[in-house]
């Protein structure tokens, strides 16, 4: 529910009520947007006094010629760069005259039922109870606009926010250099920053550190959300546990480079931000163009982490994951990888399928090694033609034989990569991420396809749709085993090279959106060398994800507990694997 209240002083208060929390915005008479309150649910009373009572800092510059009024001590909602606020701005624009100052003021607002779909991006879907507050901020000198959209999911105790930048100048370009999706100022600093950190094989480890004056931040610069940090952050009061303490949480519905930060200023206030990582990022807005930033989900809890987790779980299960699979019991599967790696023939697979059926498996997944001349990791990625000599015949016949064992069939793919030794690379060397004149570095003896190029995306769509149309495949494991290096695009012009990382993710979303709509009954599982792209953006397309390549049962306890802070259990896949474990060497027994 959203309420508005006119204070009688040309100021408007907006109360965004979830079931148990309230986020309050105040639009001042000079057009600034402040955040006087975010906490337990309250009535819609005039609380503008919270802003009036904030002490000034007399040594700072005055704002709008008003003595004693400085933005640097105010709890703002979307702070600009270059005004009387020395903290990190929520955004930064550069103009053709060389200036970088933007002075946004709230021009108008509207409240409406429902929620607008984000262009080319995944987002949480509305239900009949969702209401949205849209604030239009505008700089008349530069004709630059920012639209803030806050949607209230009252039944889920969550609020989503997205940001759209618009160039209304009819003659000049605007260069976006930073664009957060959410920026929240809190009038206190007694917090710990909680995040999910780690590395390959130990993803989603819960870490907490006390805030101190200055900036603490984390994120990703490798082209994916990453093994190192999940795109989730929370400010928690000291001593917060599962059932006690305050939590202010943000989760980013995005799969690429991101940045989360908490800045404590000299006045003991905290600025909490999340959005696209400004590292190696710019975006040119030509006259009349808009840029849509990804969505952030915000949750407040005054009853510890458990209530926060329940909000994320319910919201992501009901309103983000593909509805076809959101509440459907997932099949018990057996994956061929650790049984055979690359060394198998068709008879080995059929034998393994029969063994899997005997122990209760419902789905047999053929992992890497089934295509091209794939005898090891040195060749053939992106040559999605079955190796009939290795499989003992066509892929369709192998599938029939495996189905004859009483199990369904699934297949491993790595659509975003290409081997240097492959038919595709020999035909289209310009389709990989590269800088002309520089050596293209490999990882796992692979290059990364340039998904900022629409031709590459359409090739991926065509090849996979052909594979799924011609074969009885009910499950696809969509893997992505390496990050970006040598970032550059032959396709993009020189002045748009810093757009590549985000354009890659937009290309990926286009591919996923097309395929999941074309094959709605296929269960797509997201994987990126384990949890290297385990995020809400991918959850929108892949209703289950491989959280880690570490299948050791003991190691998985911490990994899956960390993931459970944000992600519903139905989305987190886990395997029982061979003992001793192939990652840790630990010996475990089901009979123990």
N, C-alpha and C positions, 0 to 999 in steps of 0.2 A: 504494500500500500504506500502511496505517496501523498503527503499533505503539503499544502503551502500556507504560509501565514505572512501577511503584510504587517510589519512592525509599526507602521505609521510614520516612519522617518525615511520614506523612499527606499526601504530595504525589504527584501523578501527572504523568508526562511523556507527551506524545503526539508521535510522530514521523510526519509526513506526507511520505512518500517518493515523489517522481517518479523518472523514469529517471535523472536526473543532479543532482537537488537534494533538499534536506530542509528542511522548515519544522517547527520544534519549538515546542510549547506546554507550559507548566508551570502546572498548577492547584495553587496553594499551599494549605496547611492552613486558611487563613482565607478561601479561596474566590476570591482574585484570580487572574486568568489573565495570565501573563507570556509573553513571546516571547524565550527565551534565544538562539535561533539560527535563521537563514535563510541558506542558502548551499549549497555543493557537497554532494552526497549523503554522508551519514555513517552509521555504525552506530548502533544504538539504545542508546547508553551513557548512564549517569547524568551529565548535564551541569548539574544543578541548581546546582553550584558557581558557574556564571556569574552567577546571580542573587545568591547569597550573597556574592560578592566585589565587588558594586557598592558603591562608597563612599557613605556617607550625606552629607546636607547638613544640618549640625547646627542651622542657623538656621531650618529649615523646621519646620512642625508635625509632630508624631508621628502615626502612624496606628494606630488601634485601641489606643491607650495604650502602644504599643511604642516606646520611645525609640530614635531613630536609624533608624526605618523610615518612609521617605517615598515615596509613590507618584510624586512628582514626578521621581524619578531612575530609576524602574523602567520597563523596556520592556514596556508593557502591550499587550493585544490589543484591548480595547474599553473605553477609559477613560471614567469617569463625570464628570459635572459636579458640582463643589462639594466634592470631597474634597481630600486633600493633594497635589493635582496642579494646578499653575497653567497647564498647557498647554491647547491647544484640546481639548475633549472630543470623543469620537466621536458623542455624542448628547446631547440636552437635552430633558427633559420638564418641563412645568409642571403643577402640581396645583391643585385647586380651592381649597385653603387658602392659595394664593399662594406656596407654596414651590417651589423648582426643583431641589432636591438629590435625587439618586438614588444609592443605594449598592448596586450590583449585586454579587452574589457567585455563584459557580458552584454551582448546586444539584445538578445531576446531568449525566450525559452518556450518549451512546450512539454506537456505531460500527456501521454497517450497509452492506451492499452496495447499490450503486445510488445513486439521488439522487431527492429529492422534486421534483416539478414546481412551479414558482413560480406562485402564483395570479395570473392576469390579466397576466403579464409574460413576455416572451421570455427564454429562458435556454439555456445550453449543454446539449445532450442527453447523457445518460449512455450508456456502452457497458458491455460485460460486465465490464470491469476497473475500473470506477469504485467507489470506496469513500468514504463520508461520515462525518465526525465532527460530531456535533451537541452543542453545549454549551448548557445552559439556565442563564441568569443571572437572578437574582431579587432583588428588594428586598422583604422581608417587611413593612416598615412601610407602603409605598405599594402593595403588591400589584401591582407592575409587573415584567414579565418581558421579557427579550430572548433570542431563540434565535439563536445563531450556527451556520451550517451551512457547513462547509468540505468540499468534494468534491475528491478527488485524481484527476486524469487522468494516471496514471503514464506511459502510453505517449506522451503529448503534452507532458510536462514542464510541466504547468500545474495550478494549483489555483484553484477558484472559491470565492467566499464570498458568501453572502447573509445578510441579517439580517431577523428578524421581531420586531416589538414587539407585546406583548400586555397588555391591561388586565385583570387578574384581580380588580380591585376590583368588588364587586357593587353599589356605590352611587354612585361618583364617576367623572367623566370624567378622562382624561389628555390633555393637549395636547402633541403631538409638535412640537417647534420645530427640531430638527436630528436627522438619522439618517443617519450614514455607512454605506456598505455595506462598507467596509474601513478599518481603522486599524492601521498597522504602525509600531512603534517600533524603531529601529535604534540601536545603541550607538556611533555614529560620525557625523561630519558632513562627511567629505571627499567630497562628491558634487557633481555638476552636475545640475540639473533639466532634463530633455529633454522637449519637448512639440511638438505640431504646431499651429502658429499660422498666421495669415494674415487674409484678407478675401475678399470676393467676387472671383473671378477669379484669386486666388493662394492657394488653400487649401493646407493640409497642408505648410507650410514648416517645416522642422526648425529649432528654436531650442534653444539650450543656454545656461544661465547658472549660475554658481557659487553654491552655497548660502552664505548668511551668517546670522548670528544674527537671528532673527525669522521671519516667515512670508512665503513666496512662494506665490502661488496664482493660479489662472486658472479660467475656467468660462464659463457661459452663463446669461443671465437673460431671453432673448428668446423662450422657449417651445420652442425646438429646440436640438439640440446645438450648431449654429451654424457659420458660416463662420470665425469668429474663432479658435476653439479646438476641436480634436477631443477627444472624451472618452477621452483616453489620456495617460498620463504615465509617465516613468521616471526613477529616480535612477541615475546612471551614475558610475563612478569616473573621475577625471581621465584623459584620454587614450584613453578607450574609443572604439573604432572598430568596423568590421564584424566583426572576428575576435578582438579582444582587449579585455579589461576586464570589470568586473562590471556587471550590469544588474539592477535591481529594478523591474519594470514592472507597471502596472495599466491595464486596459482596461475601460470601463464599458458594460455591456449595457443601454443606455438611450438615449432619443432626445429627452429634454427638458432642462430646466435642471439643470446639474450643477456641482460644484465639486471641484477637485483642489488639494491644498495640501501643502507641505513646510515644516515648522516646525523650526528649529534652536533648542534651548534653551540656557540659560547653562552647561549641563554638557556641551555638544558632542554631544548626542543629536539624532536626527532623527525626527520624527513625520510619517508619510506617510499621507495620507487621500484617499479618493475617495467621492463619494456625491451624493445629491440636494442641490441648492443651497439652503441655508437662507434665502436672500434671498426675501422675500415668500412664505414657505411655512410653513404649519402644517397639522396634521391632528388632528382630534378623534377620540380613541378612546373610545367609550362602553363601559360595563361589558361584559366578555366579548368585545370586539372585538379583532381582530388587524390589523396593518398590515404588508404585505410590501414591503420595499425591493428595488430592482433588484440584479442580480448584478454583481460585479466579478471579472474574470479576472486572476490574478496569475502572473507568470512571472519566474523567476530564471535568469540566464545568467552563467557565468564565462568565456564565450568570445565576448563582444561582442554587437553588435546582431543579427548574422546568426542566431545560435542562437535569440535571442528571437523574431525574425521568423518563423523556421521553426515555432516552437511555436504562435504565433498563427495562422499560415497553415493549418497542418494541422488545428488544433482548430476553427477557424471554418469551414473547408471541409467537414470530415467531420462535425462535431457541432453546428453552428449554422445554416448555410445550409439551405434546403429540399432534402432529399435528391434530389428529382426533377431538380434542376438543378446540384447541387454539383460533379459531375464531367462534366457534359455540355457539349460544345463549343457555344459560343454562335453564333447566326446573325450573318452580316455584314449590317448594316442600313444603309439610307439614310433619313435624317430630312428631312422636307420643309421645315423651318423656314428655314434660311438660303437655300434656293432661292427661296422665295416669301413668307416671313413670312405676313401675313394676305391678301395679294393673289393669289388663285388662283381657278380654277374647276375643275370636274371634269376637263375635257380636259387642263388643265395637269398635274394629278396623274397621270392615266393615262400621259401622255407621259413624265413623270419616272420613273414606275415601270418603263416599258420601258427607259429609259436606264439605270436602276439595275441591271436584270437583265443588261444587256450588259456591265457592269463587274464583275459577280460578286456583287452584292447578293442576299441570300436573303430579306430582310424589308424591306418598305416601311412606314415609320412616318409617319402623318398627324399632324402637330403641331397647334398652336393654330390656331383660326380656322374650324373645321368645323361649329360649332353655333350655334344661336340667331341673333342679329343681330350676330355677332362680326366686325366689319370692322376693329377696332382693339382696344386693351386697355380701352376704356371701358364695355363692356357684356357681359352674357350668361353670365359664368362661373357655373356650376351649372345652367344651362338645357341639359341634355345631350340636346337634340333636334337632329338634323342639319338644317342649312340646305339643303334640297333644291334651292332655286333656285341656290345657289352651287355645290353639288356636281353639279348636273345630274340629280338624281333621288334616290331613297332611298340611305341609307348602304350598305344591303345590296347594292344593284346596283353601287355604286362598288367595293365590296370584291371582288365577282365579277370586275369588269373588271381590277382590279389583280392579282388572282390569275391571271387569264388571261395576264398578262405573265410569269408564272413565279415570282412572289414572294409570300410570305405577307404578311398585313396586321397592323399594329399601330396603336395609337391613343394620343394624348396626352390626359390628363385632369388637372384640378386640383381634386380632390374636396373639399378642406378650405376653399376660399375661395368667396366669392360677390360678384358685382358689385352695387353699389347699384342699377344699372339692369338688373334681372333679374326674371323672373317669380317666382323663389323668394323673393327679398328682399321683393318687394311682398306676397307671401302670408304670409311669416313674418319680419318685422323683428326679432322677439324671439330669433331663432335665432343672432344674431351676438354676438361678444364685444363688450361695451359696458358703460359705467357710465351709469345713467339720469341724465339731465340734462346729460351731458357730450357734446361733439361726438365722433363716432366718426371717428378719423383714418383716412385711406386710404393704401395703398401699392400702386402699380400699379393704382390705382382699384379696389381690392378691400377687402372686409372679411373677417375670419376667422370661420368658423362655430364655434360653441361646442360642441365635442365632449365637454364635460363633461355635456351634456344628452343622455340616451339617445335621445330622439326624433330628434335631429339625426343621430346615428350610424345609426339604423335607416333614416332617409331615404337616407343615402349608400349604405348596403348595398343597399337596394331599387333605387335608380336605376342603380347600376353593375351589379348582377347582372342586371337587365333588359337593359341594353345588351349585356352579354357573352353572355347566353342567346340573344338574337335575332340576333346577328351573328357571323360567323366571324373572331374576333379572337384572335390567339395571343400578343399582347404588349401590355402597358399601361405607358406611361410615366407614373408617378404623381408629379406635380409639386407643390411647395409653395413659393410664391414670396415669402412675406413672414413676418416675425415678429409677435409680439403687441405691440399698443399698447392703451392704454385698457383694461387687463385688468379684467374684471368679468363677472359672469354674472347674467342675469335669472332663470335657472333655480335657481341655488344660493341658499340662505338667507344672510343677512348674516353669520352667524358661521362660514360655511364658504367665504367668498370666497377665502381664501388657499390653499384646496385646488384651485383651478381649474386651475392650470398642470399639476399632476400628473394630475388627473382628465381633462384634455384628452388627455394621452398614453395613459392607460388606455383612453379611448374610441377613440383611433386604433388601438391594438393590437387592440381588439375588432373594429373594422371590418376591419383587415388579416387577422386570424386567420379571420374568417368568410369573406371573399372568397377567400383563398388556399386554404382547404379546400374551398370550393364549386367553385372553378375551378383544380384542381391543375396542369393542363397549360398554363395561361396564365403566361407569363414576365412578372413584374412588375419594373419597374425603378424604383428610388427616386431621386428628384431633389428638391432644394430650392433652386431658383435656382442650381444647381450643387451644391456640397458643403455646403450649409447644414444638412443632416441626414444626414451620412455617418457612420454609427455602427453598432456591432454590434447594437443593438436593431432597426434597420431591416433589417439583413442577414438577420435571422431570417426575414423575410417576403419581402424583395426580393433575390434572389441576385445581382443586379448593380446598381451604383449609378453615378450620374453625378457624378464627383468634382469637376468644375468646368465652368462655362460658358465658360471660356477654352480655346478649341480650338487656339491657336497651338502648333505642334509643339515649339518651343523652350521656351516657358513650361511646357508640360506635363511636361517632363523633371523639374523640381524638384517639381511637384505630385504626380506619380505615384511618384516615389522616396519622398517623404514618406509617402504613403499606403501604400506597400509595407512600411513598418516593421511595420504591424499587419495589413493586409488582403490576402488572397490575390489574385493578379493576375486571376483569373477573375471577380472581383467588381467590378473597376474598368473601367468602359467608357470608350472613347476614340474620338473621331471624327477623320477627316481632313476638313477643311473648305476652303472657298473661299480662294483667294489673290488679292489681299491679305487677310489674316485680318481678320475683322469685329470682333475685340476689340482687337487690337494694331496692325493695319495692316501687319504684317510680311509680306514676300513670300518665299514658299518654293516650291521646285519638287521634285516627286518624282524628277525626272530628274537633280537635282544630286548 
